[in-house]
């Protein structure tokens, strides 16, 4: 699960039919995360345009973090969390559901602590 690469923080973004929110969630991450971070999007069997919106984000938006997109059959919130954990390589793990966003306090508090840490 956790490797010795340079990823400090893995954010697991669970999504099920999140077409209304996923862009805002990813944009909030793009505003704060850098190359020491990865985002793992676990699409939990969406039947809407969630994956199209994610793919559009990857092509058209600027972001520094690494990204993994995993598609799976719906296995509930626990199943998608476990899939994300199985694919995470960061020293630390965070979660962001597709209908959430990270705010400035994330950058000013949490990322400051992580940036001060030695890898």
Number of C-alpha atoms within 10 A of each C-alpha: 10 16 10 10 11 13 21 22 23 26 23 26 24 26 25 22 17 22 20 13 17 26 20 16 18 24 16 16 24 17 15 18 20 18 13 18 23 24 26 23 26 25 24 23 18 17 12 13 12 22 23 11 17 17 11 12 16 13 9 8 11 11 18 15 18 15 15 13 15 16 15 14 11 14 13 12 14 10 16 26 18 14 21 26 20 11 16 23 22 23 17 14 18 12 16 19 20 25 18 15 18 17 12 12 10 14 16 11 10 11 16 12 10 15 12 8 9 6 12
